[in-house]
Amino acid sequence: MMKNVNSLIELHLTNLPENKSLELRNLHNLILAIEPKCKLWFDNGINEEGKVVTNPTIGYGLQTLHYAKGDPREFFQIGICATTTGISIYLIGLKDKNLLKETFSPSIGKATITGYCVKYKRFSELNPESLTKLIQFGFSEK
């Protein structure tokens, strides 16, 4: 029997170490407060061959990505996951790989920003207003 996505997310959050679970729950709750009706996803990080290819990721929103071959695929807009060093927020499908860093580096707080990812250790080290704007940006920017 296939579990629904909310159950998979809750199971994942429950099975994380307490500090990572709390950090991810805080972020999960913030995202749902911003977009309460967004589509939820859960990717366990295991590919079709049964190999671990990424950290388990909770996804939010819906977009259609087009691969180099032109094949379309539905995917989430924002993904969050616990990593060995903290928490990562992925904004999927950004066209301008400099925009995220240029827009949010000055204000986000203690975080590392790449072309599509914001990495941080503690939710409390982030600027709440800037984090909210980042999430809103992730849902709107395509």
C-alpha positions in Angstrom: 0.0 0.0 0.0 1.4 3.4 -1.0 1.7 5.9 1.8 0.5 9.4 1.0 3.1 12.1 0.8 2.2 13.7 4.1 2.9 10.4 5.9 6.2 10.0 4.0 7.3 13.5 5.0 6.3 13.0 8.7 8.1 9.6 8.8 11.2 11.2 7.3 11.1 14.1 9.8 10.6 11.7 12.7 13.5 9.5 11.7 16.0 12.4 11.5 18.3 13.2 14.4 16.4 15.6 16.7 18.4 18.8 15.8 18.0 18.2 12.0 14.3 17.2 12.5 13.6 20.5 14.3 15.5 22.6 11.7 13.7 20.9 8.8 10.3 21.1 10.5 10.7 24.9 11.1 11.5 25.4 7.4 8.7 23.0 6.3 6.2 24.9 8.5 7.4 28.3 7.1 7.0 27.1 3.5 3.5 25.8 4.2 2.6 29.1 5.9 3.6 30.9 2.7 2.0 28.5 0.2 -0.4 26.3 2.2 -2.0 24.8 -0.9 1.2 23.9 -2.8 1.7 20.4 -4.1 3.9 18.4 -1.7 6.5 15.9 -2.9 8.8 13.4 -1.2 11.9 12.0 -2.9 13.7 9.3 -0.9 16.9 9.9 -2.9 17.0 6.4 -4.3 17.0 5.9 -8.1 15.4 3.1 -10.2 18.4 0.8 -9.7 18.1 1.1 -5.9 21.2 3.3 -5.5 21.3 6.4 -3.2 21.7 9.4 -5.6 20.7 12.3 -3.3 19.6 13.2 0.2 15.9 12.6 0.9 14.1 15.8 -0.2 10.8 17.3 0.6 9.5 19.2 -2.4 6.9 22.0 -2.8 5.0 23.4 -5.8 4.8 22.3 -9.3 6.5 23.2 -12.5 7.4 21.5 -15.9 11.1 21.2 -16.6 12.3 20.5 -20.1 15.4 18.4 -20.5 18.1 18.9 -23.2 16.4 16.3 -25.3 13.1 18.3 -25.0 11.4 15.8 -22.8 9.1 17.5 -20.2 8.9 16.4 -16.6 6.8 17.6 -13.7 8.9 18.6 -10.7 8.8 20.6 -7.5 9.8 24.3 -7.4 11.5 24.3 -4.0 13.2 21.4 -2.3 14.6 21.1 1.2 16.8 18.4 2.7 19.0 17.7 5.7 22.7 17.2 4.9 25.7 16.2 6.9 26.5 19.9 7.5 23.1 21.4 7.9 20.0 22.2 5.8 19.8 22.9 2.0 17.0 24.8 0.2 16.9 24.2 -3.5 15.2 26.6 -5.9 14.7 24.4 -9.0 14.6 25.7 -12.5 16.2 29.2 -12.0 17.3 30.5 -15.4 19.8 33.1 -14.1 22.4 31.3 -11.9 23.6 34.6 -10.4 20.2 36.0 -9.4 19.9 34.0 -6.1 23.3 35.0 -4.8 23.0 38.6 -5.9 19.5 39.0 -4.5 19.8 37.2 -1.1 23.5 37.1 -0.1 23.4 40.6 1.5 20.4 39.9 3.7 19.8 36.1 4.3 22.1 35.8 7.3 24.7 33.0 7.9 24.3 30.9 4.8 26.1 29.8 1.7 24.4 30.6 -1.6 25.1 29.0 -5.0 23.3 29.3 -8.3 20.2 27.4 -7.0 20.9 26.4 -3.4 21.0 28.1 0.1 22.8 26.1 2.7 22.7 26.9 6.4 23.3 25.2 9.8 20.7 26.8 12.1 17.3 28.4 11.2 18.0 30.9 14.0 21.0 32.3 12.0 18.8 33.4 9.1 17.0 36.6 8.6 13.3 35.6 8.8 12.1 38.4 6.5 14.8 37.5 3.9 14.0 33.8 4.2 10.3 34.5 3.6 11.2 36.5 0.5 13.5 33.7 -0.7 10.6 31.2 -0.4 8.2 33.5 -2.2 10.8 34.0 -4.9 11.2 30.3 -5.3 7.5 29.9 -6.0 7.3 32.9 -8.4 10.6 32.9 -10.3 10.7 30.8 -13.5 
